[in-house]
Amino acid sequence: MLSKKTKYGIKALTFIAKQEKGSMVQIATISEQENISHKFLESILLTLRKSGILGAKKGKGGGYYLLKPASEIIMTDVIRTLEGPIAMVPCVSLNYYEKCDDCPDEEACAVHKLMIQVRDNTLQVLRNNTLADLV
C-alpha cells in the first residue's frame, strides 16, 4: 500500500507542475489547496529537495519549484525517493535486495515467483509515466 507520504508527495509535485513555468510555490499554498498538513508537507518537500527533484528559494517570493521539466521526472524516481523499494518483498528488490530468512530456495519459492511479476509490472507502469503524465 502506498504511504501517505508518497501519496501527498505526488499530489504536491503535481500541484507544483501545474503552476506557471518558473514560478515558486509556497508550502502554505500547497498545504491549503491539497489539504495536507503543513508540517508533514514540509518534511516531504525537504526529502524531494534533497533528492534533486525540487529546488527551493528562501525569503520573500520564494518557494519550491521543479529542478527539471515534469516530462523528465520519472515516477520510479519519485516513488523510490519517498517510499523506498518498489518491490513488495526484499528478495525481489532490484536496489534493496535481501534474502528472506524463512526461504531456503528462492528459485523454488512460489511467493518469490509471483512477486517478481508484480515488481516487473509495477516498474513498467512507473517507468512509463512521468510527472507530466499526471498533470
C-alpha positions as CSV (number, residue, x, y, z in Angstrom):
1,M,0.0,0.0,0.0
2,L,1.2,3.5,-0.8
3,S,2.1,5.5,2.2
4,K,0.5,8.9,2.9
5,K,4.0,10.4,2.5
6,T,4.2,9.2,-1.1
7,K,0.6,10.0,-1.9
8,Y,1.0,13.5,-0.6
9,G,4.4,13.9,-2.3
10,I,2.9,13.0,-5.7
11,K,0.0,15.4,-5.1
12,A,2.4,18.2,-4.2
13,L,4.6,17.6,-7.2
14,T,1.6,17.6,-9.5
15,F,0.4,20.8,-7.9
16,I,3.8,22.4,-8.5
17,A,4.0,21.1,-12.0
18,K,0.6,22.7,-12.9
19,Q,1.9,26.2,-12.0
20,E,3.2,28.7,-14.5
21,K,6.8,27.7,-15.5
22,G,9.4,29.3,-13.3
23,S,7.0,30.3,-10.5
24,M,7.7,29.4,-6.9
25,V,5.1,27.7,-4.8
26,Q,4.9,28.2,-1.1
27,I,4.2,25.3,1.3
28,A,1.2,27.0,2.7
29,T,-0.4,27.2,-0.7
30,I,0.1,23.5,-1.5
31,S,-1.0,22.6,2.0
32,E,-4.2,24.5,1.7
33,Q,-5.1,23.5,-1.8
34,E,-4.3,19.8,-1.4
35,N,-5.5,19.5,2.2
36,I,-2.1,18.3,3.5
37,S,-0.7,19.0,7.0
38,H,1.8,21.9,6.7
39,K,4.3,20.3,8.9
40,F,4.1,16.9,7.2
41,L,4.3,18.5,3.8
42,E,7.4,20.4,4.8
43,S,9.1,17.1,5.6
44,I,8.1,15.6,2.3
45,L,9.2,18.6,0.2
46,L,12.6,18.6,2.0
47,T,13.1,15.0,1.1
48,L,12.2,15.8,-2.6
49,R,14.6,18.7,-2.5
50,K,17.5,16.7,-1.1
51,S,16.9,14.1,-3.8
52,G,17.3,16.7,-6.6
53,I,13.6,16.7,-7.7
54,L,12.7,20.0,-6.3
55,G,14.6,23.3,-5.7
56,A,13.8,25.9,-3.1
57,K,14.3,29.6,-2.7
58,K,14.0,31.2,0.8
59,G,12.6,34.6,1.5
60,K,10.0,36.9,0.0
61,G,8.8,35.5,-3.3
62,G,10.4,32.2,-2.5
63,G,9.1,28.7,-2.5
64,Y,9.5,25.3,-4.2
65,Y,10.0,24.6,-7.9
66,L,10.8,21.7,-10.2
67,L,14.5,21.4,-11.0
68,K,13.8,19.8,-14.4
69,P,10.8,19.6,-16.7
70,A,7.9,17.5,-15.4
71,S,8.3,15.3,-18.5
72,E,11.8,14.3,-17.2
73,I,10.7,13.4,-13.7
74,I,10.0,9.6,-13.9
75,M,7.7,8.2,-11.3
76,T,10.1,5.4,-10.3
77,D,12.4,8.1,-9.0
78,V,9.6,9.8,-7.0
79,I,8.4,6.5,-5.5
80,R,11.9,5.3,-4.6
81,T,12.7,8.7,-3.0
82,L,9.6,8.8,-0.9
83,E,8.7,5.1,-0.4
84,G,11.9,3.2,-0.8
85,P,11.9,-0.1,-2.5
86,I,9.2,-0.7,-5.2
87,A,9.2,-4.5,-4.7
88,M,6.8,-5.8,-2.1
89,V,9.3,-8.3,-0.6
90,P,13.1,-7.7,-0.2
91,C,14.1,-10.9,-2.1
92,V,12.9,-9.5,-5.4
93,S,14.1,-5.9,-5.0
94,L,16.5,-4.6,-7.6
95,N,18.0,-1.9,-5.4
96,Y,17.4,-3.1,-1.9
97,Y,17.8,-6.9,-2.2
98,E,17.8,-9.0,1.0
99,K,17.4,-12.7,1.3
100,C,14.3,-13.8,3.1
101,D,15.1,-15.5,6.4
102,D,12.3,-18.1,6.0
103,C,13.1,-19.1,2.5
104,P,15.8,-21.8,1.8
105,D,15.4,-21.7,-2.0
106,E,14.3,-18.5,-3.8
107,E,14.0,-20.3,-7.2
108,A,11.5,-22.8,-5.8
109,C,9.5,-20.2,-3.8
110,A,6.0,-19.5,-5.1
111,V,5.9,-16.1,-3.4
112,H,9.2,-15.1,-5.0
113,K,8.0,-16.0,-8.5
114,L,4.7,-14.1,-8.0
115,M,6.4,-11.0,-6.5
116,I,8.9,-10.8,-9.5
117,Q,5.9,-10.5,-11.8
118,V,4.3,-7.9,-9.5
119,R,7.6,-5.9,-9.4
120,D,8.2,-6.1,-13.1
121,N,4.7,-4.9,-14.0
122,T,4.8,-2.2,-11.4
123,L,8.1,-1.0,-12.7
124,Q,6.8,-0.9,-16.2
125,V,3.9,1.3,-15.2
126,L,6.1,3.7,-13.1
127,R,8.9,3.9,-15.7
128,N,6.4,4.7,-18.5
129,N,4.9,7.6,-16.5
130,T,6.4,11.0,-15.8
131,L,5.1,13.8,-13.6
132,A,3.9,15.5,-16.9
133,D,1.5,12.5,-17.5
134,L,-0.2,13.2,-14.2
135,V,-0.8,16.9,-14.8
